[in-house]
Amino acid sequence: MMDGAMEKNSSDEVFELPPGFRFHPTDEELITHYLSQKVLDNCFCALAIGEVDLNKCEPWDLPWRAKMGEKEWYFFCVRDRKYPTGLRTNRATCAGYWKATGKDKEIYREKTLIGMKKTLVFYKGRAPKGEKTNWVIHEYRLEDPYSLQNTSKRAMVNPVSYNSFTLLFTS
């Protein structure tokens, strides 16, 4: 991103970024300042984080849906379940699917586990014969023990909703 660059989001809103500005939060900051706020308040929006339905959007369309950024984009995403009563997440799109790779990374605030980070790679086609691409996302989710503890709004949150949203970071 260039210093003093103009950034345009999908609603054609233009943001003038001050010289040297970068949105580069840590994993802990993404969980505590953004994802937890989104779970508490569905209407919460962040200047640098868009919203996307990952199942209705191909990875090459993500840059056009981002609020800002040239090579890195952040999105809130409602988690889609593969089966109505199941726990498995649906990660299929029309053109392919996102496949988890590696081990989930635990995210701590001090010594408390607050969230998890999962890395996914996009494959064109259908499993098991999909063709691996260079598209990678990092999916952040709240961890149950953290589920909004130390917040006055905790009692107003549906106990299941903490796991309804994920935060995606694409690079």
C-alpha angles and dihedrals in degrees: 000000000000122000112263090011124167112234125199126200131203093271089056091249109149122215120195107214119209117240112283095014115150130168099218109144123177121246089257092051092050090054100041103036103031117016096041090048091051091051091049093047120024088197092057112120131180125211093236101035123079130191125243140169100229092200093057097043130069117220093247088059094056097085090060092052095049121106093217144344137081103223103008126052134181127209140173111226131187108231112245117210119223091218125025094238098029135091099225116112120233109229100167125122130184092266101037146313144273114243125197115239129192128353124317113257119230116228118208135192104204099316098331121102104232104165151345134243120211124189117216132186124205120238122193114226128014131314133292093021098043120138114238116237134191093251111117131177132185113216118205122198134175117252117231098242090055094044093142100309116166092037129112091218093059094101091055094056120096104244091233097047096078087077097044098084132053130187116225127205116190127192 
